[in-house]
Amino acid sequence: MAWTVLVVDDDPVIQNLLRVNFEMEGYDVIVAGDGVEGLERARSEDPHAVVCDVMMPRMDGLTVARHLKADPATAGIPILLLSAKAQEADVRAGEEAGADDYVTKPFDPLDLLDRVAALLAARL
């Protein structure tokens, strides 16, 4: 069984980078261009994990994480937040929103893959 990862980011370059890296590792990838679409896709597609940018139009990643964790249907999905915001307060805000991990940009794609794999392994 292939794991499905939902990538939520408004930057097409980041979307493509993540899609290619996850697909090369055998993941199925769903992409959403903003938080509202990401929330809708998470509810309709039931991904195994969500990688979500923090700063996006329409709905930021912190709000997406809060909504996913508050909904019993999506509360168990691991969420990794991806952000250019690297201050300790930003990381804490991500944790308070329900994120299972927080990675700052610029990021190493292989490190991000390892972190998502660890989140998925913890679900087993």
SEBA-227481 format. One record per residue: residue number from 1; x, z, y of N, C-alpha, C in turn. Coordinates in steps of 0.001 Angstrom, whole numbers, plus 500000, padded with zeros to 6 digits. Layout:
SEBA-227481
NUM; X; Z; Y; X; Z; Y; X; Z; Y
...
***
This chain:
SEBA-227481
1; 500832; 500000; 498810; 500000; 500000; 500000; 500871; 500000; 501245
2; 500557; 499119; 502164; 501294; 499076; 503432; 500650; 500038; 504427
3; 501490; 500737; 505146; 500996; 501596; 506225; 500598; 500722; 507401
4; 499570; 501132; 508122; 499132; 500421; 509318; 499445; 501276; 510541
5; 500130; 500655; 511504; 500486; 501336; 512745; 499784; 500636; 513904
6; 499148; 501430; 514748; 498542; 500923; 515970; 499536; 501134; 517098
7; 499937; 500039; 517755; 500838; 500084; 518900; 499996; 499895; 520156
8; 500027; 500880; 521054; 499249; 500825; 522287; 500243; 500827; 523454
9; 500384; 499677; 524104; 501321; 499554; 525223; 500892; 498381; 526084
10; 500983; 498559; 527404; 500580; 497481; 528307; 501705; 496482; 528566
11; 502898; 496726; 528057; 504039; 495830; 528251; 504165; 494907; 527038
12; 503938; 493592; 527220; 504015; 492661; 526091; 505385; 492641; 525417
13; 506452; 492907; 526157; 507794; 492926; 525566; 507921; 494088; 524588
14; 507440; 495260; 524995; 507474; 496436; 524107; 506555; 496207; 522907
15; 505369; 495649; 523160; 504448; 495349; 522057; 505142; 494494; 521002
16; 505777; 493411; 521461; 506417; 492482; 520540; 507599; 493126; 519818
17; 508425; 493882; 520553; 509566; 494560; 519954; 509104; 495493; 518835
18; 508088; 496292; 519120; 507588; 497226; 518117; 506939; 496493; 516944
19; 506150; 495473; 517256; 505492; 494708; 516183; 506537; 494136; 515225
20; 507543; 493470; 515764; 508567; 492838; 514924; 509292; 493874; 514077
21; 509696; 494987; 514699; 510431; 496013; 513965; 509583; 496645; 512873
22; 508337; 496970; 513171; 507473; 497557; 512147; 507186; 496558; 511032
23; 506914; 495302; 511387; 506621; 494294; 510359; 507829; 494049; 509462
24; 509040; 494083; 510032; 510251; 493900; 509224; 510404; 495022; 508198
25; 509814; 496179; 508476; 509870; 497317; 507555; 508656; 497368; 506632
26; 507792; 496352; 506706; 506665; 496260; 505790; 505356; 496863; 506281
27; 505329; 497289; 507535; 504100; 497850; 508097; 503147; 496747; 508522
28; 501847; 497040; 508469; 500846; 496213; 509125; 500732; 496754; 510546
29; 500597; 495863; 511528; 500595; 496287; 512926; 499347; 495789; 513636
30; 498718; 496698; 514351; 497597; 496393; 515236; 498111; 496667; 516643
31; 497777; 495800; 517597; 498253; 495978; 518965; 497076; 496113; 519919
32; 497215; 497032; 520867; 496232; 497195; 521943; 496995; 497218; 523267
33; 496410; 496621; 524304; 497094; 496456; 525577; 496886; 497560; 526600
34; 496002; 498511; 526307; 495817; 499650; 527211; 495139; 500777; 526437
35; 494974; 501910; 527106; 494446; 503084; 526425; 493014; 502949; 525946
36; 492176; 502292; 526726; 490775; 502130; 526329; 490691; 501280; 525062
37; 491416; 500160; 525062; 491436; 499297; 523880; 492080; 500040; 522696
38; 493118; 500816; 522972; 493787; 501566; 521916; 492855; 502561; 521247
39; 492081; 503270; 522056; 491119; 504231; 521522; 490064; 503520; 520671
40; 489559; 502396; 521168; 488571; 501616; 520415; 489151; 501128; 519089
41; 490394; 500610; 519127; 491017; 500084; 517904; 491311; 501202; 516911
42; 491718; 502372; 517418; 491984; 503501; 516517; 490715; 503905; 515782
43; 489604; 503879; 516486; 488331; 504269; 515864; 487803; 503207; 514904
44; 488023; 501936; 515218; 487463; 500870; 514388; 488394; 500432; 513252
45; 489701; 500560; 513433; 490661; 500032; 512451; 491260; 501107; 511549
46; 491113; 502384; 511892; 491602; 503496; 511087; 493081; 503352; 510699
47; 493979; 503290; 511703; 495409; 503164; 511388; 495955; 504453; 510776
48; 497110; 504332; 510135; 497770; 505507; 509554; 498565; 506277; 510599
49; 498992; 505582; 511680; 499742; 506219; 512764; 499507; 505438; 514046
50; 499693; 506122; 515180; 499552; 505497; 516492; 500839; 505719; 517282
51; 501384; 504627; 517831; 502509; 504702; 518769; 501933; 504280; 520106
52; 501929; 505194; 521069; 501193; 504972; 522308; 502055; 505253; 523533
53; 502095; 504280; 524443; 502755; 504465; 525737; 501983; 505527; 526514
54; 502672; 506215; 527414; 501992; 507230; 528221; 501379; 506613; 529472
55; 502147; 505839; 530209; 501663; 505288; 531483; 501087; 503884; 531265
56; 499749; 503803; 531318; 499042; 502533; 531130; 497828; 502478; 532039
57; 497335; 501266; 532303; 496107; 501149; 533094; 494877; 501577; 532297
58; 493811; 501854; 533003; 492499; 502229; 532468; 492463; 503589; 531795
59; 493423; 503910; 530918; 493484; 505225; 530286; 494927; 505466; 529846
60; 495489; 506594; 530274; 496879; 506867; 529903; 496966; 507404; 528467
61; 498190; 507431; 527954; 498411; 507832; 526576; 498073; 509286; 526289
62; 498233; 510148; 527290; 497870; 511553; 527092; 496369; 511683; 526833
63; 495587; 510921; 527581; 494136; 510948; 527409; 493748; 510348; 526060
64; 494426; 509267; 525667; 494176; 508673; 524347; 494429; 509724; 523259
65; 495564; 510420; 523357; 495901; 511431; 522352; 494847; 512538; 522310
66; 494417; 513002; 523476; 493400; 514067; 523520; 492110; 513624; 522836
67; 491670; 512387; 523136; 490439; 511868; 522533; 490575; 511733; 521018
68; 491713; 511203; 520563; 491903; 511031; 519120; 491927; 512365; 518395
69; 492597; 513353; 518967; 492699; 514661; 518313; 491381; 515435; 518377
70; 490529; 515134; 519366; 489244; 515836; 519502; 488167; 515270; 518571
71; 488375; 514066; 518067; 487395; 513400; 517215; 487750; 513661; 515744
72; 486863; 514318; 514986; 487176; 514614; 513585; 487551; 513370; 512764
73; 487029; 512212; 513130; 487318; 510979; 512387; 488755; 510493; 512595
74; 489373; 510874; 513731; 490718; 510390; 514032; 491729; 511524; 514220
75; 491293; 512756; 514100; 492155; 513911; 514386; 493397; 513975; 513504
76; 493323; 513439; 512300; 494455; 513514; 511377; 495485; 512420; 511540
77; 495246; 511472; 512427; 496184; 510371; 512620; 497385; 510868; 513434
78; 498603; 510733; 512896; 499772; 511133; 513674; 499942; 510236; 514895
79; 500294; 510858; 516020; 500473; 510128; 517276; 501884; 510352; 517783
80; 502583; 509256; 518045; 503884; 509300; 518692; 503710; 508721; 520087
81; 503994; 509522; 521101; 503925; 509032; 522477; 505278; 508468; 522868
82; 505229; 507369; 523607; 506411; 506649; 524059; 506346; 506604; 525572
83; 507401; 507079; 526254; 507286; 507168; 527708; 508631; 507099; 528414
84; 508587; 506578; 529626; 509756; 506628; 530504; 509879; 508015; 531127
85; 508826; 508818; 531037; 508838; 510178; 531584; 509568; 511086; 530602
86; 510728; 511593; 531019; 511594; 512318; 530092; 511818; 513782; 530456
87; 511143; 514267; 531480; 511313; 515667; 531857; 510689; 516575; 530796
88; 511189; 517801; 530712; 510663; 518752; 529744; 509154; 518957; 529920
89; 508702; 518972; 531175; 507270; 519139; 531447; 506455; 517964; 530897
90; 507034; 516764; 530920; 506337; 515581; 530394; 506197; 515681; 528879
91; 507285; 516102; 528221; 507255; 516261; 526765; 506238; 517346; 526391
92; 506231; 518432; 527131; 505279; 519519; 526884; 503843; 519028; 527075
93; 503617; 518206; 528102; 502271; 517648; 528329; 501844; 516796; 527136
94; 502791; 516059; 526572; 502483; 515263; 525380; 502100; 516135; 524196
95; 502845; 517220; 524008; 502525; 518154; 522921; 501157; 518787; 523139
96; 500883; 519169; 524387; 499592; 519793; 524696; 498431; 518825; 524499
97; 498702; 517525; 524661; 497662; 516513; 524458; 497414; 516250; 522970
98; 498301; 516774; 522125; 498113; 516612; 520687; 499091; 515672; 520016
99; 500064; 515151; 520767; 501029; 514228; 520167; 501872; 514942; 519116
100; 502169; 514232; 518045; 502987; 514774; 516973; 504475; 514553; 517232
101; 504795; 513598; 518102; 506183; 513328; 518476; 506176; 512652; 519843
102; 507337; 512671; 520503; 507453; 512127; 521862; 508824; 511478; 521961
103; 508856; 510195; 522269; 510107; 509438; 522379; 510198; 508871; 523788
104; 511374; 509011; 524396; 511549; 508511; 525756; 512178; 507122; 525762
105; 511784; 506337; 526753; 512360; 505010; 526970; 513595; 505177; 527847
106; 514620; 504371; 527668; 514759; 503380; 526593; 514933; 504087; 525255
107; 514487; 503425; 524202; 514521; 504041; 522883; 515231; 503129; 521904
108; 515707; 503718; 520836; 516325; 502982; 519740; 515208; 502639; 518749
109; 514910; 501359; 518548; 513817; 500990; 517637; 513971; 501574; 516231
110; 515205; 501677; 515739; 515407; 502232; 514400; 515078; 503722; 514373
111; 515422; 504435; 515442; 515068; 505850; 515540; 513548; 506006; 515564
112; 512882; 505144; 516318; 511423; 505209; 516401; 510796; 504944; 515027
113; 511322; 503964; 514302; 510832; 503685; 512942; 511017; 504904; 512045
114; 512178; 505548; 512148; 512435; 506741; 511335; 511452; 507863; 511671
115; 511157; 508026; 512957; 510241; 509090; 513373; 508823; 508831; 512859
116; 508388; 507570; 512925; 507056; 507237; 512422; 507011; 507430; 510902
117; 508079; 507020; 510217; 508136; 507207; 508763; 508048; 508700; 508417
118; 508713; 509531; 509203; 508665; 510979; 508953; 507255; 511531; 509188
119; 506583; 511052; 510225; 505217; 511493; 510471; 504296; 511083; 509325
120; 504487; 509874; 508818; 503652; 509401; 507714; 503964; 510161; 506432
121; 505242; 510451; 506193; 505637; 511199; 504985; 505024; 512601; 505014
122; 504899; 513169; 506197; 504323; 514507; 506332; 502830; 514516; 505988
123; 502185; 513359; 506079; 500756; 513245; 505752; 500510; 513254; 504258
124; 501514; 512893; 503476; 501338; 512765; 502013; 501172; 514108; 501357
***
